[in-house]
Amino acid sequence: MKISFVGAGSMAEAIISGMTQKKLIDHKNIYVTNRSDDVKLFTLKEKYKIQTTYSMKNLLEQTDIVFLAVKPKDAKDALLAIRPYLHSTTLVISVLAGISISYIESMLNSPIIRAMPNTSAAVGKSATAIAYNNKVSNEQLNITINLLSSIGKTTIVEEEKLDAITGLSGSGPAYIYYIAEAMEQSAQEIGLEKTEAKKLIIQTLLGAAEMLELSGKSPADLRKSVTSPGGTTEAGIRVLDNSHVKEAFIHCIKEATTQSKRLAQINSKK
């Protein structure tokens, strides 16, 4: 199997890293291109022993899967560039936010899968959602799930849910980093050194995530179990409630979802 990447940014590298580490694809059969960043292509070639090229013919000749991993604003140019080289059975997997399957179909007569990973793909912990058109075969779908599972957990959804998933888990890591940033700042203000605080914060986040996954309890139940009446946690939670932090996070995710829909509308008009 030959897999080609159009775009060589962080998401493309994360997927390449997952595939090569788990030996899902022979590194000699992975090809990558970008617009003009020689240094990036050289780095990827040296690090993963893959093939790099600026020739669309070399990139796409006899390829089975094309990952579209450019910036959303460059989607049209990328689609027009690859169109002459694709067969009707070549699977196109798009990881572009705000680019709909119908938009891609307007330029390509191909099986299309739209995927929404997040940046935790870089450490094999992405939460990835996928949707697909009716030209995708069962074999192509299973292959895609297998490939994307190398960078985390994958689930199939209706395409109309992808904007919400973008707002929730696509942007989600940034929300957690925001919390960690606040915890680091508060640690310094209460007299803890940055290095020791970082270790404590990371382990706290890891432990909380593990409890959510393994305990079978809801987030509310877990929170209540560590919030003793008159205790320290209750005092901290009271400040969060008084500051309407929960409402702010809900609004944050809704606004990110709305922005994804806005971007889709803008891109559909280009």
C-alpha positions as CSV (number, residue, x, y, z in Angstrom):
1,M,0.0,0.0,0.0
2,K,1.2,3.5,-0.9
3,I,0.1,6.5,1.2
4,S,0.8,10.1,0.2
5,F,0.5,13.3,2.3
6,V,-0.3,16.6,0.8
7,G,0.9,18.9,3.5
8,A,3.7,18.3,6.0
9,G,2.7,20.1,9.2
10,S,2.3,18.8,12.7
11,M,-0.8,16.7,12.0
12,A,0.7,15.0,9.0
13,E,3.8,14.3,11.1
14,A,1.8,12.9,14.0
15,I,0.0,10.5,11.7
16,I,3.2,9.4,10.0
17,S,4.8,8.9,13.4
18,G,1.9,6.7,14.5
19,M,1.9,4.6,11.3
20,T,5.7,4.1,11.3
21,Q,6.0,3.3,15.0
22,K,3.4,0.6,14.8
23,K,4.7,-0.6,11.5
24,L,1.3,-0.4,9.8
25,I,2.9,0.8,6.5
26,D,6.4,0.3,5.2
27,H,8.2,3.6,5.5
28,K,9.3,3.3,1.9
29,N,5.7,3.5,0.8
30,I,4.9,6.8,2.6
31,Y,5.3,9.9,0.4
32,V,5.1,13.5,1.5
33,T,5.1,16.9,-0.1
34,N,4.4,20.5,0.9
35,R,4.4,23.8,-1.0
36,S,8.1,24.9,-0.5
37,D,9.5,24.0,2.9
38,D,12.7,22.0,2.0
39,V,13.9,22.0,5.6
40,K,10.7,20.4,6.8
41,L,10.7,17.7,4.1
42,F,14.3,16.9,4.8
43,T,13.6,16.6,8.5
44,L,10.7,14.2,7.9
45,K,12.8,12.1,5.5
46,E,15.7,11.8,7.9
47,K,13.5,11.1,11.0
48,Y,11.0,8.6,9.5
49,K,13.0,7.3,6.4
50,I,10.0,8.2,4.2
51,Q,9.9,9.6,0.6
52,T,9.6,13.3,-0.2
53,T,9.0,14.9,-3.5
54,Y,7.7,18.1,-5.1
55,S,6.4,16.1,-8.1
56,M,2.7,15.5,-8.0
57,K,3.2,12.6,-10.5
58,N,5.7,10.9,-8.2
59,L,3.6,11.6,-5.1
60,L,0.3,10.3,-6.5
61,E,1.3,7.6,-9.0
62,Q,-0.2,4.3,-7.9
63,T,-1.1,5.7,-4.5
64,D,-3.9,4.1,-2.5
65,I,-4.6,6.8,0.0
66,V,-4.0,10.6,-0.1
67,F,-4.1,12.5,3.2
68,L,-5.1,16.1,2.7
69,A,-3.3,18.0,5.5
70,V,-2.7,21.5,4.2
71,K,-4.1,24.7,5.8
72,P,-7.8,25.1,5.2
73,K,-7.2,28.3,3.3
74,D,-5.1,26.3,0.8
75,A,-7.6,23.5,0.3
76,K,-8.9,24.6,-3.1
77,D,-5.4,24.9,-4.6
78,A,-4.4,21.5,-3.1
79,L,-7.5,19.8,-4.5
80,L,-7.0,21.3,-8.0
81,A,-3.3,20.2,-7.9
82,I,-4.0,16.6,-7.1
83,R,-7.1,16.1,-9.2
84,P,-5.4,15.2,-12.5
85,Y,-3.5,12.4,-10.8
86,L,-6.2,10.6,-8.9
87,H,-8.1,7.5,-9.9
88,S,-11.8,7.1,-9.1
89,T,-10.9,4.6,-6.4
90,T,-8.1,6.6,-4.7
91,L,-9.2,7.3,-1.1
92,V,-8.9,10.9,0.0
93,I,-8.7,11.5,3.8
94,S,-9.1,15.2,4.8
95,V,-8.0,16.4,8.2
96,L,-8.9,20.0,7.5
97,A,-11.3,21.8,9.8
98,G,-14.2,23.6,8.1
99,I,-13.8,21.8,4.8
100,S,-16.9,19.7,4.1
101,I,-17.1,16.5,2.2
102,S,-19.5,18.1,-0.4
103,Y,-16.8,20.8,-1.0
104,I,-14.2,18.2,-1.7
105,E,-16.7,16.3,-3.9
106,S,-17.3,19.4,-6.0
107,M,-13.7,19.0,-7.2
108,L,-12.9,15.3,-6.8
109,N,-14.8,12.2,-8.0
110,S,-13.3,10.1,-5.1
111,P,-14.1,8.1,-2.0
112,I,-13.7,10.8,0.7
113,I,-13.2,10.5,4.5
114,R,-13.2,13.6,6.6
115,A,-11.3,13.2,9.9
116,M,-11.1,15.4,12.9
117,P,-8.1,14.5,15.1
118,N,-6.5,16.7,17.7
119,T,-3.0,17.6,18.5
120,S,-2.6,14.8,21.1
121,A,-2.1,12.7,18.0
122,A,1.6,13.6,18.4
123,V,1.7,11.3,21.5
124,G,-0.7,8.7,20.2
125,K,-3.6,10.0,22.3
126,S,-5.9,11.8,19.8
127,A,-9.6,11.6,20.0
128,T,-10.5,11.3,16.3
129,A,-13.9,11.4,14.7
130,I,-14.5,10.5,11.0
131,A,-17.3,10.8,8.5
132,Y,-17.4,9.5,4.9
133,N,-19.2,9.6,1.6
134,N,-21.0,6.7,-0.1
135,K,-18.0,5.9,-2.4
136,V,-15.9,4.7,0.5
137,S,-15.7,0.9,0.6
138,N,-15.9,-1.2,3.7
139,E,-12.2,-2.1,3.2
140,Q,-11.2,1.5,2.9
141,L,-13.1,2.4,6.0
142,N,-11.5,-0.4,8.0
143,I,-8.1,0.6,6.8
144,T,-8.7,4.2,7.8
145,I,-9.8,3.3,11.2
146,N,-6.7,1.1,11.6
147,L,-4.4,3.8,10.5
148,L,-6.0,6.6,12.6
149,S,-6.1,4.2,15.6
150,S,-2.3,4.4,15.6
151,I,-2.6,8.0,16.9
152,G,-5.4,7.4,19.4
153,K,-9.0,6.4,19.5
154,T,-11.3,6.7,16.5
155,T,-15.1,6.9,16.2
156,I,-17.5,7.2,13.3
157,V,-20.1,10.0,13.3
158,E,-22.4,11.8,11.0
159,E,-20.7,14.7,9.3
160,E,-23.0,17.3,10.7
161,K,-21.6,16.5,14.2
162,L,-18.0,17.3,13.2
163,D,-18.4,21.0,13.9
164,A,-19.4,20.2,17.5
165,I,-16.6,17.7,17.8
166,T,-14.2,20.3,16.5
167,G,-15.4,22.6,19.3
168,L,-15.2,19.9,21.9
169,S,-12.3,17.6,21.3
170,G,-10.6,19.2,18.3
171,S,-9.9,22.3,20.3
172,G,-10.1,20.5,23.6
173,P,-6.4,20.1,24.3
174,A,-6.0,23.9,24.3
175,Y,-8.7,24.2,27.0
176,I,-6.8,21.7,29.2
177,Y,-3.5,23.5,28.6
178,Y,-5.3,26.7,29.6
179,I,-6.2,25.1,32.9
180,A,-2.7,23.8,33.4
181,E,-1.4,27.3,32.6
182,A,-3.6,28.8,35.4
183,M,-2.5,26.1,37.8
184,E,1.2,26.8,37.1
185,Q,0.7,30.5,37.7
186,S,-1.2,29.9,40.9
187,A,1.5,27.5,42.1
188,Q,4.1,30.2,41.8
189,E,1.9,32.7,43.7
190,I,1.4,30.3,46.6
191,G,5.1,29.6,46.9
192,L,5.8,26.4,44.9
193,E,8.8,26.2,42.5
194,K,7.8,25.8,38.8
195,T,9.6,22.5,38.3
196,E,8.0,20.7,41.2
197,A,4.6,22.3,40.5
198,K,4.7,21.1,36.8
199,K,5.2,17.5,37.9
200,L,2.3,17.7,40.4
201,I,0.0,19.3,37.8
202,I,0.8,16.7,35.1
203,Q,0.2,13.8,37.5
204,T,-3.0,15.4,38.7
205,L,-4.4,15.7,35.2
206,L,-3.3,12.2,34.2
207,G,-4.9,10.8,37.4
208,A,-8.1,12.6,36.9
209,A,-8.3,11.5,33.2
210,E,-7.7,7.9,34.3
211,M,-10.4,8.1,37.0
212,L,-12.9,9.4,34.4
213,E,-12.1,6.5,32.1
214,L,-11.8,3.6,34.6
215,S,-14.1,4.5,37.6
216,G,-17.4,4.4,35.7
217,K,-18.5,7.5,37.6
218,S,-19.7,10.7,36.1
219,P,-17.5,13.9,36.4
220,A,-20.1,15.3,38.8
221,D,-19.9,12.3,41.1
222,L,-16.1,12.3,41.0
223,R,-16.0,16.0,41.9
224,K,-18.4,15.5,44.8
225,S,-16.4,12.6,46.1
226,V,-13.4,14.9,46.8
227,T,-15.4,17.9,47.9
228,S,-15.9,17.5,51.7
229,P,-18.2,20.0,53.4
230,G,-16.1,22.8,54.9
231,G,-13.0,21.5,53.2
232,T,-10.3,23.0,51.0
233,T,-11.8,21.6,47.7
234,E,-15.2,23.1,48.6
235,A,-13.6,26.5,49.2
236,G,-11.9,26.3,45.8
237,I,-15.0,25.1,43.9
238,R,-17.0,27.9,45.5
239,V,-14.7,30.5,43.9
240,L,-15.1,28.7,40.5
241,D,-18.9,28.8,40.9
242,N,-18.9,32.4,41.9
243,S,-16.8,33.3,38.9
244,H,-19.1,31.3,36.6
245,V,-16.2,29.2,35.3
246,K,-18.5,26.3,34.2
247,E,-20.7,28.7,32.2
248,A,-17.6,30.2,30.6
249,F,-16.3,26.8,29.5
250,I,-19.7,25.9,28.1
251,H,-19.8,29.2,26.2
252,C,-16.2,28.6,25.0
253,I,-17.1,25.2,23.4
254,K,-20.2,26.5,21.9
255,E,-18.3,29.5,20.4
256,A,-15.6,27.2,19.0
257,T,-18.3,25.0,17.4
258,T,-20.0,28.1,15.9
259,Q,-16.6,29.3,14.5
260,S,-16.1,25.9,12.8
261,K,-19.5,26.3,11.1
262,R,-18.6,29.9,10.1
263,L,-15.3,28.7,8.6
264,A,-17.2,26.0,6.6
265,Q,-19.5,28.6,5.2
266,I,-16.6,30.8,4.2
267,N,-14.7,28.0,2.6
268,S,-17.8,26.8,0.7
269,K,-18.0,30.2,-1.0
270,K,-14.4,30.2,-2.2
